[in-house]
Amino acid sequence: MKEFLRHLKEFLKDHVRDYAMFIALFAIMAVFAALSGGDFLSPVNISNLVDQTGYIAVLAIGETLIIVIRHIDLSVGFLSGFLGAIAAILMQFYHFSALSAIIIVLGLGTLAGLLNGSLVTYLRIPAFVATLAGWLAYRGALLLATKGSGTIIITNKTFNAIGNGFIPDLPFINNILPNYHKLTLLVGIVAAVLIVYFSLKNRDQQIKRGFDVLPLDIFLIELLFIDALLLYITFILAAHRGISWTLVIMIITTVIYSFITNRTVLGRHIYAVGGNPEAAALSGINVKKITLIVFASMGFLSGLSGILFASRLQSATTTAGTLFELYAIAGAYIGGVSAAGGVGKVINSLIGAFVMSTLTNGMNLLGVDISLQYIILGIVLAAAVIFDVATRSKER
Amino acid sequence: MGTPLIELVNVSKSFSGVQVLFGVNFKVQPREIHCLVGENGAGKSTLMKILSGVYPYGEYEGEIRLEGYPVRFFSIKDSEKAGISIIHQELSLVPEMTVYENIFLGNEIKKGSIVDTFEEIERARQLLLKVKGENINPTVKAKDLSVSMQQLVEIAKALSKNPKVLILDEPTSALSETESENLLILLKGLKEQGVTIILISHRLKEVLKVADSITVLRDGQTVAYFNCKTEEVDEKKIIKHMVGREITNLYPMPIAEPLDEPIMETKNWNVVEPNTGRYLVKDANIVLKKGEIVGLFGLVGAGRTEFGLSLFGNPYGYIISGDIILKGRKVKFKTPEDAIKQGVLYLTEDRKEKGLILINSIKENISLANLKALKKGITVDEAKEIEIAQGFQKRLNIKARNVEVNVSTLSGGTQQKVLVAKGLFAEPDVIILDEPTRGIDVGAKYEIYTLIRELASEGKAILLISSELPEILGMSDRIYIMSKGKITGELKSEEANQEIVMAYAVS
């Protein structure tokens, strides 16, 4: 027991920053659960919460990499709104299929990102200004696109399913667990097993190579905690209508971006460019190329965000995308990304986005006045960054 | 002698119209340590950046020959492929990345499309072992390493590319004497293993210890080549070529006698590191007198810089106790600004990080600490500002087109002079100089020394903090020696010599 406490203390000392956002999210959720008398944790609400986070979360992931390489992208909010409107116009007025509209929008988004990136790298315009210009221009473009029609209602069922639909259930076993979504349960359980398997395998490999690993007790508790949380959420979702397509997209995006940043050469180079651009250049890294790629990815994700939002509302509105960029940037900062460059994890920004949307969702549920909501969001953002800076300086 | 491994023929280079290299010829034989020396601004780093592809083919004139054959490098990658690795003067590690990530940055080991982390760590261990850095954990972040350890990581990084030629630009300027010593031993070892080494250094003693041959560069031209195996070479000879004149005395003579009139004293001065509670300075009592140059010597980690900084408004928030007595009055400096106002000035060893705003002009840097003196209503009197800056430019011989030039474009020695000018403009009574000549060349050093003498003759009290023993002995009227945070000795200059001072420093 004494041994365990010592391990726990060391673990908290070394990893408090890595896990602080998870703990904060947990605490916020617990508070809302208590205040709302359980409404907050109801299957319907959690399912909603996840879908509300989607379009901000993908932006927060893109913005993380942008901030890691010491830039900022303000244009993404209205770009997302504008691209959503393009999707709506393509499908409603020109009868494009959902798939072709999606591909075109993602392509346009990538081009818009490349444009921002070119302004920043080749013309050396500060990202703040270049993307502020984009912010204005895309806002205008959105108004222009919706000028004749106002809100464009989207009637394409396939498209609307992205923001409102759920993965199908297993068809042949209706008689067991009739009130649960079986495929969701299955996915959750398989994921939980895989996490245990790969964590053990990875730990084993690290020990074999003589690396420092977490003490066994702490490691097991961490694993237990992650799996318990995963299974709990799985059960809540399964009790409603299962995993939504938005959640699927969010998970795939997060997994791909985590993989790229953690495991690939490109990821290494992105963090090197952010951490010390001169050193990166002297190591033979093409800083301009990296910058372009990161901005292009941001544009791509703006397209994705636009699709998620338009499909969730089943329409393109004249105000779509308002404040998205700021929520995404706030999410990234709450997740611990550093403006000094080179620091920030994709997964943490996802959590940061969840913190933002959980606060909004929970306060709406409790009927908190909108003016007070903004003030609280502001305080939480400031507190998160203060915590981050304080723990960072302690590290030194 | 056979074909040189590397030959640069008639290489010229200009930066936006200003020519810095004038048809330089440079050759290096295989498996030797070749030293490239010259004053700051002589063009050494530029030459090496051409050789390593940082300035690609087309941006310079002339030819690079490798084993006799002309080659063209269009990028750093090209020169690396040809077997040339360079370690730049400014450490170029990414602080937030781990040691192994830094070592393989730009040359990641891949397994399929992903980075093979395990293999990289394994290989990093082997490389670190090779550079005698076996106590460096490859999985810690670069920012958590000491400067000398970072230097070893840089060398490991260079060696990871299996270079035939390793270029080191001023690798020892930030290292202590023992650390430099170890580095030189390492370089000799690498030579034995067949690596050809090009070493740029200001420390001529080191150069003479390891060099097989030496090229001297002056004002963008090759002025001398020595083969150390066949001819006698000494410091004087090299210096003569470096500066183009003979320097008979490294240190200028005192101009006036110091007065026996204390200006500043410390009484039982203690400095404690707040996080660890460790004493950085313990019970230090020193006296600084009018017109006197007082040397403060100590080995690395003795607490010299911490002592100096704690007297200057304590910018790093150490826990301090004890008294400062300035001109007979007990005083407290709350901030550096407060210290400057009361007449105490500290000039830092780290001019880039703490001393100067590089993107500002010479003029703006000089006036920054004392803008109040230039107030005209609520605006800054720019005409007066320029006049004063020009005055300093002339007095300190600051080599620049005019005072509007950005400090970032100046050489190290010139930047140091701007820093000194900045200090002088604040009209201090006490000047604390922390390593004022670190990393600058012999000629500029002499000018800085002359200036220190002048300041003393004007009646200012000077505390000269240095880790270079000859500098302390050559310049000081009186010497304090620090060891592990304590003042362990006080000597008059006539009583002092290297052995005695060292004995106090290691006590």
Interface residues (C-beta under 8 A of the other chain):
Chain A: Q205 R209 F211 D212 F259 R263 T264 V265 G267 R268 H269 Y271 A272 G275 N276 E278 A279 A280 L282 S283 G284 I285 G342 V343
Chain B: V54 S75 I76 K77 E80 H88 E90 S92 L93 V94 P95 E96 M97 E101 L105 G106 N107 E108 K110 S113 I114 V115 T117 F118 I121 E122 T139
